[in-house]
Amino acid sequence: MPPYRLQTLLEIRQRAKEAAEQAFSEAVREVARQEKEQQRLERDLEERKAGRKAKVDLYLQEIMARGAGVSGMNSMNRYELRLKDEEAQVALEIERQKEVVKRAKKAMEEKRQEMAQAAMDLKAIEKHKEKWEKEVKAARQAREELVQEEIGNALHLARTRREQPD
């Protein structure tokens, strides 16, 4: 069988498909990593909110034990505000992380589409090769049949000449 003249293109498409699959796989891992980070931040925020009340109560008890008055209460309010500010910072980080996750998912979807397109391109060239192989095989078979028919005709002609008296 003659060499397939588009073999190089077929190999390029195979490599492109493999590269697209690899890129998609990496994008999926990146989305998972970013979602995990977002979940960690959300847990951190919940823990901070839950711990704030306990910390404020403990701080209030310490202030009362020292017998501090208004200045102690102001100090406690500043402490509570500082804890709330930290929570707000974490909440802001969560919002930023949600955007990062959204971008990672968008990139993953683009990689999925690229992978699908690469697979379709490869499938098209593979179909072309299959069709070409069938055509080559049919042409070869037709030539062989023609040769066999010529051989048969030649043998028949030779036999008929031998049998006929001159």
N, C-alpha and C positions, 0 to 999 in steps of 0.2 A: 504494500500500500504506500502511495506517495506520502511525503510528510504534509501535515496540515499546515497550510500557509499562514493561518492566523494563530498558530500555537503560542507565539510570543504574547499576543494580545490576551489569549486565554490565561496564560500564566500571570500577566499583569492584573487581570481581573480577579484571579484567585488571591493574589497577594493583597489587593485592595479590599477584598471581602474579609480576609483574615485581619487586616489592620483595622477595619471598621468594627469588627466584632471585639477586638481588643480594646478599642477606644470606648465602645459601649460598655464593656465590662468595667473599665476604669471609672466611667461616669456613674455607673450603678454603685460602685464602692464609695465614690465621693459623696453621692446623695446619702447613702447609709451613714457615712461618717459625720456629715453635717447634721443629719437628723438626730444622731446620737448626741452630738454637742448641744443641740437645741434642747433635747430632753434633760441633759445634765444641768443646763442653765435654769430650766423650769423647776427642776427638783431643788436646786440651790435657792431659788426665790421662795419656794414653798417652805423650805427649812428656815430661811431667814424670817419669814413672816411668822411662822410658828414659834421660833425662838425669841422674837422681839418681845412678846408679852412676858415671857419668863425672865428675860434679861432686865426689862424695865421694872418688874416686880422685885427682882433681886436688888437692883440699884436703889429702888425706893426703900427697901428694908435697911440697906446699908446707911442711907441718908437719915432715916428715922432713928436708927441705932446711935448715930452720932449726935442726934438731936439738932440737926440743921433745920432752919426755918424756910423763909421765902427763897433765899439764895440756893438752898438745896433743891427746892422744887423747880426753880429756874434751870438749875444744872440738870435735873432729871429730864425736864422738857427738851433741853438741848440734846441730851443723850438720845432720847426717843426720836427726835427729828433727824439726828445723824443716822440712826438705824433705818429710818424711813427713806432717807436720801440714798443710802446704800441699796435698799430694795429697789428704789426707782432706777438706779444705775443698772442693776441686774435686769430689770424689766426692759430698759432701753437696749441692753445687750441682746435680750431675747428677741426683740423686734428686729434688730440688725441681723441676727442669726436666721430669723424667718425669711428675710430677704435673700440671704445667702443660700438657704435651702431652696427657695423658689428659683433662683438662678441656676442652681445645680440641677434641679429637676428639668428646667428648660433645656439646659445643655445636654442632659441625658436623653431627652426626647429628640433633640436634633441628631445626636449620635445614633439613636435607634432608627431614625429615618435614613440617615446615611448608610447604616448597615443594611436596611431593607433595599435601598437603591443599589448598593454594591451586589447584594444577592441576586437582584433582578438582572443586573448587567451580566453577571457571571452565568446565570441561567440562560440568558439569550445567546451568549457565545457558545455555551455547551449544546444548546439546541441546534445552532448552526453547524457545529462540528458533527453532531449525530446525523443531521440531514446530509452533510457533505460525505460522511462515511457511507451512508446508504447509497448515495449517488455513485460513489467510486466503486462500491461493491456491485451495484447493478450494472455499471458500465463494464466492469471486469467480467461479470457473468455473461453479459451479452457478447463480449468478444470471444469468450471461451465457447459459448454455444455456436457462434458463427464459425469458429475454427473447427469445432466438432462436426458441424454440418458440412463444411468443406471437405473434411477428411472422409466423412461418410459418403459424400457425393463422388469423391475421387475413387474410393474403394468400389463403389457401385459401378462407376464407369469402367474401372479396370476389369471387374468381373464380367460385365456385359460384353466387353470387347473380347475377352478370352473365350466366352461361350459362343460368340458369333463366328461362323466360318467366313473366311475372307473370300 
